[in-house]
Amino acid sequence: MSGVNACWPGFQDMPPALATVMILALMKQTCIQGLHPFPAPDQHTVGVHIDICHVIGTPVGMKVAGKLS
């Protein structure tokens, strides 16, 4: 069983855990939503550097915490 969209076939057989790439996607989505009121309609944000450390696997149901610095 997989809760991953079929458009991402490489993730279909992944175990049910929060993968590092999904953490990155969550971070990007948070930035997009946080900055939404500021750019003009024809502007978008792009990242130039990211430094994350995913210390341990996160099973389904486990709480996740993040720290912004």
Predicted model as a PDB file, atoms N, CA, C, CB and O in Angstrom, pLDDT in the B-factor column:
MODEL        1                                                                  
ATOM      1  N   MET A   1       0.843  -1.183   0.000  1.00 40.00           N  
ATOM      2  CA  MET A   1       0.000   0.000   0.000  1.00 40.00           C  
ATOM      3  C   MET A   1       0.881   1.237   0.000  1.00 40.00           C  
ATOM      4  CB  MET A   1      -0.955   0.004   1.214  1.00 40.00           C  
ATOM      5  O   MET A   1       1.919   1.271   0.661  1.00 40.00           O  
ATOM      6  N   SER A   2       0.470   2.233  -0.730  1.00 53.00           N  
ATOM      7  CA  SER A   2       1.235   3.470  -0.781  1.00 53.00           C  
ATOM      8  C   SER A   2       0.287   4.655  -0.818  1.00 53.00           C  
ATOM      9  CB  SER A   2       2.175   3.488  -2.002  1.00 53.00           C  
ATOM     10  O   SER A   2      -0.721   4.627  -1.524  1.00 53.00           O  
ATOM     11  N   GLY A   3       0.610   5.700  -0.058  1.00 64.00           N  
ATOM     12  CA  GLY A   3      -0.175   6.916  -0.092  1.00 64.00           C  
ATOM     13  C   GLY A   3       0.439   7.938  -1.028  1.00 64.00           C  
ATOM     14  O   GLY A   3       0.029   9.099  -1.048  1.00 64.00           O  
ATOM     15  N   VAL A   4       1.422   7.505  -1.804  1.00 68.00           N  
ATOM     16  CA  VAL A   4       2.137   8.407  -2.703  1.00 68.00           C  
ATOM     17  C   VAL A   4       1.435   8.458  -4.051  1.00 68.00           C  
ATOM     18  CB  VAL A   4       3.604   7.963  -2.874  1.00 68.00           C  
ATOM     19  O   VAL A   4       1.010   7.430  -4.579  1.00 68.00           O  
ATOM     20  N   ASN A   5       1.319   9.645  -4.598  1.00 74.00           N  
ATOM     21  CA  ASN A   5       0.697   9.850  -5.894  1.00 74.00           C  
ATOM     22  C   ASN A   5       1.375   8.980  -6.959  1.00 74.00           C  
ATOM     23  CB  ASN A   5       0.761  11.335  -6.290  1.00 74.00           C  
ATOM     24  O   ASN A   5       2.597   8.835  -6.961  1.00 74.00           O  
ATOM     25  N   ALA A   6       0.585   8.410  -7.852  1.00 79.00           N  
ATOM     26  CA  ALA A   6       1.097   7.546  -8.916  1.00 79.00           C  
ATOM     27  C   ALA A   6       2.047   8.277  -9.869  1.00 79.00           C  
ATOM     28  CB  ALA A   6      -0.057   6.965  -9.701  1.00 79.00           C  
ATOM     29  O   ALA A   6       2.791   7.629 -10.605  1.00 79.00           O  
ATOM     30  N   CYS A   7       2.035   9.593  -9.869  1.00 83.00           N  
ATOM     31  CA  CYS A   7       2.951  10.371 -10.712  1.00 83.00           C  
ATOM     32  C   CYS A   7       4.399  10.249 -10.220  1.00 83.00           C  
ATOM     33  CB  CYS A   7       2.527  11.853 -10.735  1.00 83.00           C  
ATOM     34  O   CYS A   7       5.330  10.650 -10.919  1.00 83.00           O  
ATOM     35  N   TRP A   8       4.583   9.694  -9.017  1.00 77.00           N  
ATOM     36  CA  TRP A   8       5.920   9.521  -8.442  1.00 77.00           C  
ATOM     37  C   TRP A   8       6.215   8.027  -8.338  1.00 77.00           C  
ATOM     38  CB  TRP A   8       6.031  10.214  -7.038  1.00 77.00           C  
ATOM     39  O   TRP A   8       6.256   7.492  -7.230  1.00 77.00           O  
ATOM     40  N   PRO A   9       6.421   7.339  -9.464  1.00 81.00           N  
ATOM     41  CA  PRO A   9       6.565   5.886  -9.433  1.00 81.00           C  
ATOM     42  C   PRO A   9       7.754   5.386  -8.603  1.00 81.00           C  
ATOM     43  CB  PRO A   9       6.697   5.380 -10.828  1.00 81.00           C  
ATOM     44  O   PRO A   9       7.704   4.272  -8.082  1.00 81.00           O  
ATOM     45  N   GLY A  10       8.783   6.156  -8.475  1.00 80.00           N  
ATOM     46  CA  GLY A  10       9.949   5.734  -7.701  1.00 80.00           C  
ATOM     47  C   GLY A  10       9.678   5.609  -6.216  1.00 80.00           C  
ATOM     48  O   GLY A  10      10.475   5.021  -5.485  1.00 80.00           O  
ATOM     49  N   PHE A  11       8.559   6.158  -5.762  1.00 76.00           N  
ATOM     50  CA  PHE A  11       8.230   6.134  -4.341  1.00 76.00           C  
ATOM     51  C   PHE A  11       7.157   5.101  -4.004  1.00 76.00           C  
ATOM     52  CB  PHE A  11       7.773   7.503  -3.899  1.00 76.00           C  
ATOM     53  O   PHE A  11       6.806   4.952  -2.834  1.00 76.00           O  
ATOM     54  N   GLN A  12       6.635   4.394  -4.982  1.00 77.00           N  
ATOM     55  CA  GLN A  12       5.517   3.489  -4.758  1.00 77.00           C  
ATOM     56  C   GLN A  12       5.836   2.347  -3.802  1.00 77.00           C  
ATOM     57  CB  GLN A  12       5.066   2.928  -6.060  1.00 77.00           C  
ATOM     58  O   GLN A  12       4.948   1.882  -3.088  1.00 77.00           O  
ATOM     59  N   ASP A  13       7.081   1.887  -3.772  1.00 80.00           N  
ATOM     60  CA  ASP A  13       7.418   0.768  -2.886  1.00 80.00           C  
ATOM     61  C   ASP A  13       8.160   1.209  -1.624  1.00 80.00           C  
ATOM     62  CB  ASP A  13       8.259  -0.240  -3.636  1.00 80.00           C  
ATOM     63  O   ASP A  13       8.750   0.380  -0.930  1.00 80.00           O  
ATOM     64  N   MET A  14       8.132   2.486  -1.330  1.00 77.00           N  
ATOM     65  CA  MET A  14       8.789   2.995  -0.127  1.00 77.00           C  
ATOM     66  C   MET A  14       7.995   2.583   1.117  1.00 77.00           C  
ATOM     67  CB  MET A  14       8.934   4.537  -0.195  1.00 77.00           C  
ATOM     68  O   MET A  14       6.772   2.456   1.058  1.00 77.00           O  
ATOM     69  N   PRO A  15       8.688   2.375   2.241  1.00 77.00           N  
ATOM     70  CA  PRO A  15       7.967   2.050   3.472  1.00 77.00           C  
ATOM     71  C   PRO A  15       7.127   3.242   3.928  1.00 77.00           C  
ATOM     72  CB  PRO A  15       8.954   1.630   4.584  1.00 77.00           C  
ATOM     73  O   PRO A  15       7.407   4.377   3.541  1.00 77.00           O  
ATOM     74  N   PRO A  16       6.106   2.998   4.744  1.00 77.00           N  
ATOM     75  CA  PRO A  16       5.237   4.083   5.204  1.00 77.00           C  
ATOM     76  C   PRO A  16       5.928   4.946   6.260  1.00 77.00           C  
ATOM     77  CB  PRO A  16       3.933   3.512   5.768  1.00 77.00           C  
ATOM     78  O   PRO A  16       5.691   4.796   7.459  1.00 77.00           O  
ATOM     79  N   ALA A  17       6.769   5.835   5.798  1.00 80.00           N  
ATOM     80  CA  ALA A  17       7.517   6.730   6.686  1.00 80.00           C  
ATOM     81  C   ALA A  17       7.676   8.073   5.984  1.00 80.00           C  
ATOM     82  CB  ALA A  17       8.917   6.123   7.067  1.00 80.00           C  
ATOM     83  O   ALA A  17       7.515   8.169   4.767  1.00 80.00           O  
ATOM     84  N   LEU A  18       7.990   9.099   6.751  1.00 81.00           N  
ATOM     85  CA  LEU A  18       8.197  10.430   6.187  1.00 81.00           C  
ATOM     86  C   LEU A  18       9.602  10.481   5.570  1.00 81.00           C  
ATOM     87  CB  LEU A  18       8.017  11.546   7.285  1.00 81.00           C  
ATOM     88  O   LEU A  18      10.601  10.550   6.287  1.00 81.00           O  
ATOM     89  N   ALA A  19       9.665  10.447   4.261  1.00 80.00           N  
ATOM     90  CA  ALA A  19      10.937  10.445   3.545  1.00 80.00           C  
ATOM     91  C   ALA A  19      11.547  11.846   3.535  1.00 80.00           C  
ATOM     92  CB  ALA A  19      10.744   9.934   2.105  1.00 80.00           C  
ATOM     93  O   ALA A  19      10.838  12.849   3.617  1.00 80.00           O  
ATOM     94  N   THR A  20      12.861  11.893   3.434  1.00 83.00           N  
ATOM     95  CA  THR A  20      13.582  13.171   3.414  1.00 83.00           C  
ATOM     96  C   THR A  20      13.061  14.084   2.312  1.00 83.00           C  
ATOM     97  CB  THR A  20      15.082  12.933   3.227  1.00 83.00           C  
ATOM     98  O   THR A  20      12.895  15.284   2.531  1.00 83.00           O  
ATOM     99  N   VAL A  21      12.806  13.539   1.147  1.00 81.00           N  
ATOM    100  CA  VAL A  21      12.321  14.370   0.036  1.00 81.00           C  
ATOM    101  C   VAL A  21      10.948  14.963   0.342  1.00 81.00           C  
ATOM    102  CB  VAL A  21      12.256  13.544  -1.259  1.00 81.00           C  
ATOM    103  O   VAL A  21      10.631  16.057  -0.125  1.00 81.00           O  
ATOM    104  N   MET A  22      10.133  14.255   1.120  1.00 81.00           N  
ATOM    105  CA  MET A  22       8.825  14.789   1.484  1.00 81.00           C  
ATOM    106  C   MET A  22       8.968  15.916   2.504  1.00 81.00           C  
ATOM    107  CB  MET A  22       7.927  13.676   2.042  1.00 81.00           C  
ATOM    108  O   MET A  22       8.183  16.865   2.502  1.00 81.00           O  
ATOM    109  N   ILE A  23       9.965  15.809   3.370  1.00 84.00           N  
ATOM    110  CA  ILE A  23      10.250  16.909   4.304  1.00 84.00           C  
ATOM    111  C   ILE A  23      10.643  18.152   3.518  1.00 84.00           C  
ATOM    112  CB  ILE A  23      11.380  16.518   5.306  1.00 84.00           C  
ATOM    113  O   ILE A  23      10.197  19.257   3.824  1.00 84.00           O  
ATOM    114  N   LEU A  24      11.475  17.965   2.511  1.00 86.00           N  
ATOM    115  CA  LEU A  24      11.891  19.077   1.661  1.00 86.00           C  
ATOM    116  C   LEU A  24      10.683  19.692   0.954  1.00 86.00           C  
ATOM    117  CB  LEU A  24      12.935  18.607   0.628  1.00 86.00           C  
ATOM    118  O   LEU A  24      10.568  20.915   0.876  1.00 86.00           O  
ATOM    119  N   ALA A  25       9.784  18.854   0.441  1.00 85.00           N  
ATOM    120  CA  ALA A  25       8.580  19.359  -0.223  1.00 85.00           C  
ATOM    121  C   ALA A  25       7.703  20.134   0.760  1.00 85.00           C  
ATOM    122  CB  ALA A  25       7.782  18.197  -0.845  1.00 85.00           C  
ATOM    123  O   ALA A  25       7.148  21.175   0.408  1.00 85.00           O  
ATOM    124  N   LEU A  26       7.578  19.635   1.978  1.00 85.00           N  
ATOM    125  CA  LEU A  26       6.804  20.328   3.007  1.00 85.00           C  
ATOM    126  C   LEU A  26       7.427  21.689   3.321  1.00 85.00           C  
ATOM    127  CB  LEU A  26       6.717  19.471   4.289  1.00 85.00           C  
ATOM    128  O   LEU A  26       6.712  22.675   3.498  1.00 85.00           O  
ATOM    129  N   MET A  27       8.748  21.742   3.388  1.00 86.00           N  
ATOM    130  CA  MET A  27       9.437  23.009   3.648  1.00 86.00           C  
ATOM    131  C   MET A  27       9.184  24.003   2.512  1.00 86.00           C  
ATOM    132  CB  MET A  27      10.955  22.775   3.824  1.00 86.00           C  
ATOM    133  O   MET A  27       8.924  25.180   2.763  1.00 86.00           O  
ATOM    134  N   LYS A  28       9.258  23.540   1.288  1.00 86.00           N  
ATOM    135  CA  LYS A  28       9.031  24.419   0.132  1.00 86.00           C  
ATOM    136  C   LYS A  28       7.591  24.926   0.122  1.00 86.00           C  
ATOM    137  CB  LYS A  28       9.343  23.676  -1.188  1.00 86.00           C  
ATOM    138  O   LYS A  28       7.347  26.108  -0.121  1.00 86.00           O  
ATOM    139  N   GLN A  29       6.633  24.022   0.387  1.00 87.00           N  
ATOM    140  CA  GLN A  29       5.229  24.431   0.412  1.00 87.00           C  
ATOM    141  C   GLN A  29       4.992  25.474   1.497  1.00 87.00           C  
ATOM    142  CB  GLN A  29       4.315  23.215   0.637  1.00 87.00           C  
ATOM    143  O   GLN A  29       4.238  26.423   1.287  1.00 87.00           O  
ATOM    144  N   THR A  30       5.623  25.310   2.646  1.00 85.00           N  
ATOM    145  CA  THR A  30       5.496  26.273   3.739  1.00 85.00           C  
ATOM    146  C   THR A  30       6.024  27.641   3.300  1.00 85.00           C  
ATOM    147  CB  THR A  30       6.256  25.777   4.994  1.00 85.00           C  
ATOM    148  O   THR A  30       5.411  28.668   3.590  1.00 85.00           O  
ATOM    149  N   CYS A  31       7.152  27.650   2.609  1.00 84.00           N  
ATOM    150  CA  CYS A  31       7.717  28.917   2.119  1.00 84.00           C  
ATOM    151  C   CYS A  31       6.793  29.569   1.092  1.00 84.00           C  
ATOM    152  CB  CYS A  31       9.109  28.683   1.498  1.00 84.00           C  
ATOM    153  O   CYS A  31       6.566  30.778   1.137  1.00 84.00           O  
ATOM    154  N   ILE A  32       6.265  28.773   0.173  1.00 85.00           N  
ATOM    155  CA  ILE A  32       5.361  29.314  -0.847  1.00 85.00           C  
ATOM    156  C   ILE A  32       4.146  29.965  -0.188  1.00 85.00           C  
ATOM    157  CB  ILE A  32       4.910  28.200  -1.824  1.00 85.00           C  
ATOM    158  O   ILE A  32       3.761  31.077  -0.548  1.00 85.00           O  
ATOM    159  N   GLN A  33       3.546  29.271   0.775  1.00 87.00           N  
ATOM    160  CA  GLN A  33       2.362  29.812   1.435  1.00 87.00           C  
ATOM    161  C   GLN A  33       2.706  31.041   2.274  1.00 87.00           C  
ATOM    162  CB  GLN A  33       1.711  28.742   2.312  1.00 87.00           C  
ATOM    163  O   GLN A  33       1.931  31.997   2.316  1.00 87.00           O  
ATOM    164  N   GLY A  34       3.861  31.023   2.941  1.00 87.00           N  
ATOM    165  CA  GLY A  34       4.250  32.157   3.776  1.00 87.00           C  
ATOM    166  C   GLY A  34       4.558  33.405   2.980  1.00 87.00           C  
ATOM    167  O   GLY A  34       4.333  34.521   3.451  1.00 87.00           O  
ATOM    168  N   LEU A  35       5.072  33.223   1.779  1.00 87.00           N  
ATOM    169  CA  LEU A  35       5.442  34.368   0.942  1.00 87.00           C  
ATOM    170  C   LEU A  35       4.338  34.777  -0.036  1.00 87.00           C  
ATOM    171  CB  LEU A  35       6.703  34.047   0.171  1.00 87.00           C  
ATOM    172  O   LEU A  35       4.467  35.781  -0.737  1.00 87.00           O  
ATOM    173  N   HIS A  36       3.269  34.008  -0.079  1.00 86.00           N  
ATOM    174  CA  HIS A  36       2.201  34.222  -1.063  1.00 86.00           C  
ATOM    175  C   HIS A  36       1.735  35.672  -1.212  1.00 86.00           C  
ATOM    176  CB  HIS A  36       1.035  33.386  -0.697  1.00 86.00           C  
ATOM    177  O   HIS A  36       1.520  36.108  -2.343  1.00 86.00           O  
ATOM    178  N   PRO A  37       1.569  36.435  -0.141  1.00 89.00           N  
ATOM    179  CA  PRO A  37       1.045  37.795  -0.315  1.00 89.00           C  
ATOM    180  C   PRO A  37       2.036  38.779  -0.947  1.00 89.00           C  
ATOM    181  CB  PRO A  37       0.614  38.329   1.013  1.00 89.00           C  
ATOM    182  O   PRO A  37       1.632  39.864  -1.367  1.00 89.00           O  
ATOM    183  N   PHE A  38       3.296  38.431  -1.021  1.00 91.00           N  
ATOM    184  CA  PHE A  38       4.305  39.432  -1.382  1.00 91.00           C  
ATOM    185  C   PHE A  38       4.688  39.529  -2.859  1.00 91.00           C  
ATOM    186  CB  PHE A  38       5.513  39.159  -0.622  1.00 91.00           C  
ATOM    187  O   PHE A  38       4.773  40.647  -3.367  1.00 91.00           O  
ATOM    188  N   PRO A  39       4.921  38.438  -3.575  1.00 87.00           N  
ATOM    189  CA  PRO A  39       5.331  38.602  -4.984  1.00 87.00           C  
ATOM    190  C   PRO A  39       4.173  39.085  -5.866  1.00 87.00           C  
ATOM    191  CB  PRO A  39       5.878  37.272  -5.534  1.00 87.00           C  
ATOM    192  O   PRO A  39       3.002  38.875  -5.553  1.00 87.00           O  
ATOM    193  N   ALA A  40       4.529  39.727  -6.957  1.00 91.00           N  
ATOM    194  CA  ALA A  40       3.534  40.104  -7.964  1.00 91.00           C  
ATOM    195  C   ALA A  40       2.980  38.820  -8.591  1.00 91.00           C  
ATOM    196  CB  ALA A  40       4.160  41.051  -9.063  1.00 91.00           C  
ATOM    197  O   ALA A  40       3.614  37.769  -8.487  1.00 91.00           O  
ATOM    198  N   PRO A  41       1.815  38.882  -9.237  1.00 87.00           N  
ATOM    199  CA  PRO A  41       1.203  37.674  -9.811  1.00 87.00           C  
ATOM    200  C   PRO A  41       2.107  36.900 -10.767  1.00 87.00           C  
ATOM    201  CB  PRO A  41      -0.048  38.050 -10.532  1.00 87.00           C  
ATOM    202  O   PRO A  41       1.978  35.681 -10.883  1.00 87.00           O  
ATOM    203  N   ASP A  42       3.009  37.580 -11.445  1.00 91.00           N  
ATOM    204  CA  ASP A  42       3.888  36.893 -12.400  1.00 91.00           C  
ATOM    205  C   ASP A  42       5.245  36.509 -11.786  1.00 91.00           C  
ATOM    206  CB  ASP A  42       4.113  37.781 -13.622  1.00 91.00           C  
ATOM    207  O   ASP A  42       6.147  36.091 -12.512  1.00 91.00           O  
ATOM    208  N   GLN A  43       5.398  36.644 -10.477  1.00 89.00           N  
ATOM    209  CA  GLN A  43       6.649  36.299  -9.804  1.00 89.00           C  
ATOM    210  C   GLN A  43       6.493  35.009  -9.006  1.00 89.00           C  
ATOM    211  CB  GLN A  43       7.098  37.444  -8.881  1.00 89.00           C  
ATOM    212  O   GLN A  43       5.405  34.672  -8.539  1.00 89.00           O  
ATOM    213  N   HIS A  44       7.620  34.291  -8.862  1.00 84.00           N  
ATOM    214  CA  HIS A  44       7.663  33.051  -8.090  1.00 84.00           C  
ATOM    215  C   HIS A  44       8.937  33.041  -7.260  1.00 84.00           C  
ATOM    216  CB  HIS A  44       7.594  31.800  -9.020  1.00 84.00           C  
ATOM    217  O   HIS A  44       9.886  33.764  -7.563  1.00 84.00           O  
ATOM    218  N   THR A  45       8.959  32.224  -6.217  1.00 81.00           N  
ATOM    219  CA  THR A  45      10.174  32.088  -5.423  1.00 81.00           C  
ATOM    220  C   THR A  45      10.944  30.857  -5.881  1.00 81.00           C  
ATOM    221  CB  THR A  45       9.841  31.996  -3.914  1.00 81.00           C  
ATOM    222  O   THR A  45      10.350  29.858  -6.288  1.00 81.00           O  
ATOM    223  N   VAL A  46      12.245  30.935  -5.814  1.00 83.00           N  
ATOM    224  CA  VAL A  46      13.106  29.781  -6.074  1.00 83.00           C  
ATOM    225  C   VAL A  46      14.186  29.755  -4.999  1.00 83.00           C  
ATOM    226  CB  VAL A  46      13.737  29.842  -7.517  1.00 83.00           C  
ATOM    227  O   VAL A  46      14.639  30.800  -4.533  1.00 83.00           O  
ATOM    228  N   GLY A  47      14.586  28.567  -4.619  1.00 77.00           N  
ATOM    229  CA  GLY A  47      15.623  28.442  -3.603  1.00 77.00           C  
ATOM    230  C   GLY A  47      17.004  28.407  -4.240  1.00 77.00           C  
ATOM    231  O   GLY A  47      17.154  28.018  -5.399  1.00 77.00           O  
ATOM    232  N   VAL A  48      17.993  28.807  -3.490  1.00 82.00           N  
ATOM    233  CA  VAL A  48      19.366  28.759  -3.982  1.00 82.00           C  
ATOM    234  C   VAL A  48      20.241  27.841  -3.135  1.00 82.00           C  
ATOM    235  CB  VAL A  48      19.959  30.157  -4.010  1.00 82.00           C  
ATOM    236  O   VAL A  48      21.316  27.430  -3.572  1.00 82.00           O  
ATOM    237  N   HIS A  49      19.781  27.515  -1.913  1.00 87.00           N  
ATOM    238  CA  HIS A  49      20.550  26.634  -1.038  1.00 87.00           C  
ATOM    239  C   HIS A  49      19.626  26.062   0.036  1.00 87.00           C  
ATOM    240  CB  HIS A  49      21.746  27.395  -0.392  1.00 87.00           C  
ATOM    241  O   HIS A  49      18.753  26.752   0.563  1.00 87.00           O  
ATOM    242  N   ILE A  50      19.840  24.799   0.342  1.00 86.00           N  
ATOM    243  CA  ILE A  50      19.101  24.194   1.450  1.00 86.00           C  
ATOM    244  C   ILE A  50      20.048  23.270   2.204  1.00 86.00           C  
ATOM    245  CB  ILE A  50      17.838  23.412   0.939  1.00 86.00           C  
ATOM    246  O   ILE A  50      20.856  22.559   1.607  1.00 86.00           O  
ATOM    247  N   ASP A  51      19.934  23.297   3.506  1.00 86.00           N  
ATOM    248  CA  ASP A  51      20.781  22.459   4.357  1.00 86.00           C  
ATOM    249  C   ASP A  51      19.884  21.814   5.403  1.00 86.00           C  
ATOM    250  CB  ASP A  51      21.940  23.293   5.031  1.00 86.00           C  
ATOM    251  O   ASP A  51      19.486  22.466   6.369  1.00 86.00           O  
ATOM    252  N   ILE A  52      19.563  20.531   5.214  1.00 84.00           N  
ATOM    253  CA  ILE A  52      18.711  19.839   6.172  1.00 84.00           C  
ATOM    254  C   ILE A  52      19.415  18.584   6.672  1.00 84.00           C  
ATOM    255  CB  ILE A  52      17.348  19.483   5.539  1.00 84.00           C  
ATOM    256  O   ILE A  52      20.303  18.043   6.013  1.00 84.00           O  
ATOM    257  N   CYS A  53      19.008  18.145   7.828  1.00 84.00           N  
ATOM    258  CA  CYS A  53      19.538  16.913   8.403  1.00 84.00           C  
ATOM    259  C   CYS A  53      18.348  16.095   8.889  1.00 84.00           C  
ATOM    260  CB  CYS A  53      20.556  17.204   9.574  1.00 84.00           C  
ATOM    261  O   CYS A  53      17.677  16.478   9.848  1.00 84.00           O  
ATOM    262  N   HIS A  54      18.089  14.979   8.235  1.00 82.00           N  
ATOM    263  CA  HIS A  54      16.999  14.079   8.614  1.00 82.00           C  
ATOM    264  C   HIS A  54      17.653  12.965   9.426  1.00 82.00           C  
ATOM    265  CB  HIS A  54      16.206  13.509   7.339  1.00 82.00           C  
ATOM    266  O   HIS A  54      18.225  12.030   8.867  1.00 82.00           O  
ATOM    267  N   VAL A  55      17.564  13.074  10.730  1.00 83.00           N  
ATOM    268  CA  VAL A  55      18.341  12.248  11.653  1.00 83.00           C  
ATOM    269  C   VAL A  55      17.856  10.802  11.740  1.00 83.00           C  
ATOM    270  CB  VAL A  55      18.308  12.862  13.019  1.00 83.00           C  
ATOM    271  O   VAL A  55      18.670   9.884  11.852  1.00 83.00           O  
ATOM    272  N   ILE A  56      16.552  10.591  11.691  1.00 80.00           N  
ATOM    273  CA  ILE A  56      16.016   9.239  11.874  1.00 80.00           C  
ATOM    274  C   ILE A  56      14.704   9.109  11.119  1.00 80.00           C  
ATOM    275  CB  ILE A  56      15.813   8.918  13.380  1.00 80.00           C  
ATOM    276  O   ILE A  56      13.994  10.095  10.917  1.00 80.00           O  
ATOM    277  N   GLY A  57      14.387   7.903  10.707  1.00 77.00           N  
ATOM    278  CA  GLY A  57      13.131   7.643  10.020  1.00 77.00           C  
ATOM    279  C   GLY A  57      11.940   8.006  10.897  1.00 77.00           C  
ATOM    280  O   GLY A  57      12.005   7.895  12.121  1.00 77.00           O  
ATOM    281  N   THR A  58      10.861   8.437  10.273  1.00 82.00           N  
ATOM    282  CA  THR A  58       9.672   8.864  11.002  1.00 82.00           C  
ATOM    283  C   THR A  58       8.502   7.987  10.593  1.00 82.00           C  
ATOM    284  CB  THR A  58       9.358  10.362  10.738  1.00 82.00           C  
ATOM    285  O   THR A  58       7.908   8.207   9.537  1.00 82.00           O  
ATOM    286  N   PRO A  59       8.156   6.986  11.418  1.00 82.00           N  
ATOM    287  CA  PRO A  59       7.040   6.101  11.064  1.00 82.00           C  
ATOM    288  C   PRO A  59       5.692   6.832  11.076  1.00 82.00           C  
ATOM    289  CB  PRO A  59       6.989   4.916  12.028  1.00 82.00           C  
ATOM    290  O   PRO A  59       5.546   7.887  11.693  1.00 82.00           O  
ATOM    291  N   VAL A  60       4.729   6.253  10.388  1.00 81.00           N  
ATOM    292  CA  VAL A  60       3.373   6.797  10.364  1.00 81.00           C  
ATOM    293  C   VAL A  60       2.852   6.910  11.791  1.00 81.00           C  
ATOM    294  CB  VAL A  60       2.430   5.911   9.502  1.00 81.00           C  
ATOM    295  O   VAL A  60       2.977   5.977  12.584  1.00 81.00           O  
ATOM    296  N   GLY A  61       2.268   8.055  12.108  1.00 85.00           N  
ATOM    297  CA  GLY A  61       1.693   8.295  13.424  1.00 85.00           C  
ATOM    298  C   GLY A  61       2.624   8.984  14.405  1.00 85.00           C  
ATOM    299  O   GLY A  61       2.179   9.488  15.436  1.00 85.00           O  
ATOM    300  N   MET A  62       3.918   9.011  14.092  1.00 86.00           N  
ATOM    301  CA  MET A  62       4.874   9.672  14.966  1.00 86.00           C  
ATOM    302  C   MET A  62       4.818  11.180  14.747  1.00 86.00           C  
ATOM    303  CB  MET A  62       6.299   9.139  14.718  1.00 86.00           C  
ATOM    304  O   MET A  62       4.680  11.624  13.607  1.00 86.00           O  
ATOM    305  N   LYS A  63       4.920  11.964  15.791  1.00 86.00           N  
ATOM    306  CA  LYS A  63       4.905  13.421  15.664  1.00 86.00           C  
ATOM    307  C   LYS A  63       6.253  13.889  15.125  1.00 86.00           C  
ATOM    308  CB  LYS A  63       4.591  14.099  17.031  1.00 86.00           C  
ATOM    309  O   LYS A  63       7.300  13.310  15.411  1.00 86.00           O  
ATOM    310  N   VAL A  64       6.187  14.954  14.339  1.00 82.00           N  
ATOM    311  CA  VAL A  64       7.376  15.527  13.713  1.00 82.00           C  
ATOM    312  C   VAL A  64       7.503  16.965  14.176  1.00 82.00           C  
ATOM    313  CB  VAL A  64       7.305  15.443  12.152  1.00 82.00           C  
ATOM    314  O   VAL A  64       6.517  17.700  14.224  1.00 82.00           O  
ATOM    315  N   ALA A  65       8.720  17.363  14.518  1.00 80.00           N  
ATOM    316  CA  ALA A  65       8.988  18.741  14.918  1.00 80.00           C  
ATOM    317  C   ALA A  65      10.105  19.290  14.042  1.00 80.00           C  
ATOM    318  CB  ALA A  65       9.369  18.828  16.430  1.00 80.00           C  
ATOM    319  O   ALA A  65      11.000  18.554  13.624  1.00 80.00           O  
ATOM    320  N   GLY A  66      10.046  20.566  13.772  1.00 75.00           N  
ATOM    321  CA  GLY A  66      11.081  21.213  12.980  1.00 75.00           C  
ATOM    322  C   GLY A  66      11.574  22.448  13.682  1.00 75.00           C  
ATOM    323  O   GLY A  66      10.905  22.985  14.565  1.00 75.00           O  
ATOM    324  N   LYS A  67      12.738  22.895  13.291  1.00 73.00           N  
ATOM    325  CA  LYS A  67      13.332  24.102  13.886  1.00 73.00           C  
ATOM    326  C   LYS A  67      13.854  24.979  12.755  1.00 73.00           C  
ATOM    327  CB  LYS A  67      14.487  23.741  14.898  1.00 73.00           C  
ATOM    328  O   LYS A  67      14.613  24.524  11.899  1.00 73.00           O  
ATOM    329  N   LEU A  68      13.446  26.210  12.765  1.00 68.00           N  
ATOM    330  CA  LEU A  68      13.899  27.180  11.783  1.00 68.00           C  
ATOM    331  C   LEU A  68      15.000  28.014  12.410  1.00 68.00           C  
ATOM    332  CB  LEU A  68      12.729  28.076  11.289  1.00 68.00           C  
ATOM    333  O   LEU A  68      14.848  28.543  13.511  1.00 68.00           O  
ATOM    334  N   SER A  69      16.099  28.123  11.703  1.00 66.00           N  
ATOM    335  CA  SER A  69      17.183  28.940  12.251  1.00 66.00           C  
ATOM    336  C   SER A  69      17.736  29.878  11.195  1.00 66.00           C  
ATOM    337  CB  SER A  69      18.301  28.054  12.803  1.00 66.00           C  
ATOM    338  O   SER A  69      18.658  30.645  11.473  1.00 66.00           O  
TER     339      SER A  69                                                      
ENDMDL                                                                          
END                                                                             
